[in-house]
Amino acid sequence: MKMIVAIVKPAVTEAVMDALAEIGISGLTVSEVKGHGRQKGQTEIYRGAEYQVTLVPKVRFEIAVEDAVADSVVDTISKTASTGKIGDGKVFVMDLSSAMRIRTGERDSEAINA
């Protein structure tokens, strides 16, 4: 099993969710987060004054999947979230040693499948 964590621009949230649904991914967690990468934030203008925003709004997806579909999920996210501009985000893939569905007590593969 793998845990996929993707950090993307807020504007692509719905498109990523729709694309994941099309490949059969039904369980995921989505959080609004803030952060920055190489660009170290951005300059904005408010009421004529310029100021530096160091933490940029992003959306974080967390998806637990079987090993066999992990590459497909990563490809889907990267293709859907890509604008070709700085700040598109990152995708991280980590080994997931165990999972449990609290309601039923199912573990591992049975716990992450719908």
Secondary structure as the mmCIF struct_conf table of DSSP 4:
data_model
#
loop_
_struct_conf.conf_type_id
_struct_conf.id
_struct_conf.beg_label_comp_id
_struct_conf.beg_label_asym_id
_struct_conf.beg_label_seq_id
_struct_conf.end_label_comp_id
_struct_conf.end_label_asym_id
_struct_conf.end_label_seq_id
STRN STRN1 LYS A 2 VAL A 8
HELX_RH_3T_P HELX_RH_3T_P1 PRO A 10 VAL A 12
HELX_RH_AL_P HELX_RH_AL_P1 THR A 13 GLU A 22
TURN_TY1_P TURN_TY1_P1 ILE A 23 GLY A 24
STRN STRN2 THR A 29 GLY A 35
TURN_TY1_P TURN_TY1_P2 ARG A 38 GLN A 39
BEND BEND1 GLY A 41 GLY A 41
STRN STRN3 GLN A 42 TYR A 46
TURN_TY1_P TURN_TY1_P3 ARG A 47 GLY A 48
STRN STRN4 ALA A 49 VAL A 53
BEND BEND2 LEU A 55 LEU A 55
STRN STRN5 VAL A 56 VAL A 65
HELX_RH_AL_P HELX_RH_AL_P2 ASP A 67 ALA A 81
BEND BEND3 GLY A 84 LYS A 85
TURN_TY1_P TURN_TY1_P4 ILE A 86 GLY A 87
STRN STRN6 GLY A 89 ASP A 95
STRN STRN7 MET A 100 MET A 100
TURN_TY1_P TURN_TY1_P5 ILE A 102 THR A 104
STRN STRN8 ARG A 107 ARG A 107
TURN_TY1_P TURN_TY1_P6 ASP A 108 ASP A 108
HELX_RH_AL_P HELX_RH_AL_P3 SER A 109 ILE A 112
#
